């Protein structure tokens, strides 16, 4: 299996944005037509995209639902969606609308029984977000830091049937500092679940290095600002990931 490259579409007030370190006050707007952005990614060859309802992450429920629906309708591939999905009704609604995988973060810490039930009832459809700040789990749109070590949260779901873990180093997200390769690979080796890397992709070097760790359990990588700022060409990233398979 080749590394899956997930170009990211983060939504705030219906616009395509990127945050720095998850801070809503440090948002850069990249466009006001999320569906059109999804089509640009598709034209470059992307078969997967990662969509986040940032407002929903803080509100605890869908805020940019209309924009997400337009993306799902427009994008011909697989949509992975996160942000404020914390109950079964939301999970069922998004799967019914055509979302391929759902990312659950805060609820994984606060309501693990819900996550395990969703993973059981929607095989291959649930991704657990493991958001790390200084080695501990960050919650509620990364505004809060818990006292649970990252590895403890991951192991809580080892036999639950989740599709993957999405590991984000919050301190690097949106800063173009490079992915925290060591921490990502350590997590993949410490669990039996595939891991998606996120936070800090700076350029093609990150894609190359992560591609070399497929055997360690690295399934994919999410990249946003590097693409939008022109530091990473999506076509090249997809080609590099494919060539390493």
C-alpha positions, 0 to 999 in steps of 0.5 A, a space after each residue: 500500500 502506498 502512503 495516502 496523501 490527504 490534502 486538507 480543507 479546513 472550514 471556518 465561517 464557510 471559508 477555506 482556512 488554515 490555522 496556526 497551532 489550532 488557534 482560531 484567531 490565527 486563521 489564514 483564509 485561502 478561499 470562499 468556495 470549498 467545493 471548488 477547492 475539492 475539485 482542484 485537489 481532484 484534478 491534481 489526482 487526489 483520491 482522498 481529502 480531509 475535511 474539518 469543520 473547525 467551528 464545529 470542533 469548538 461548538 461540539 456540533 456541525 456548523 459548516 454542514 452546508 459547505 461539507 455537503 457541497 464538498 461531498 457532492 463535488 469530490 469524486 473520491 473519498 472524504 474523511 470528515 472531522 470536527 464536532 462529531 460527538 454523537 451517533 446521530 451525527 455519525 449516521 447522518 454523515 455516512 448517509 450523505 456519502 462521507 467515507 470516514 469520520 474522525 472523532 477526537 474529543 469524544 474519544 477521550 470523553 465518551 469512549 463507549 460511543 466511539 467503540 460502538 460506532 467503530 463496531 457498527 461502521 467497520 472501517 469508517 471510524 478514525 480516532 484523532 490523537 491530538 498531542 500537545 507535549 505528549 498529552 491529549 489535547 481536546 475541544 478544538 485543541 483548546 484544552 490539554 488533558 492529563 492523558 498520555 497520547 499512547 494511553 488514549 491510542 491503546 484504549 481503542 486497539 481492539 475496537 475496530 477503528 480504521 486508523 489513528 490520526 496523530 497531530 502534533 498540535 505545536 507544529 500544525 500550520 507552522 510548516 516546521 516539518 512533521 514530528 516523524 519520530 513521535 508519529 512512527 513511535 505511536 505506529 510501532 506501539 499500537 496495531 492500528 495504522 497511523 495518519 500523520 498530521 501537523 507541520 508538513 513543510 514540503 516534499 521531504 516529509 512525504 518522502 520520509 513518511 513513505 519509507 515508514 509504511 511498514 511501521 504502520 504509517 498509512 497516510 499524511 494530511 497536508 494543508 498550508 504547504 499546498 496552499 502556500 505553494 511549498 508542496 506540489 500535490 501532484 508531485 506528492 502523490 507521485 512520490 507516495 505512489 513510487 514508494 509503494 
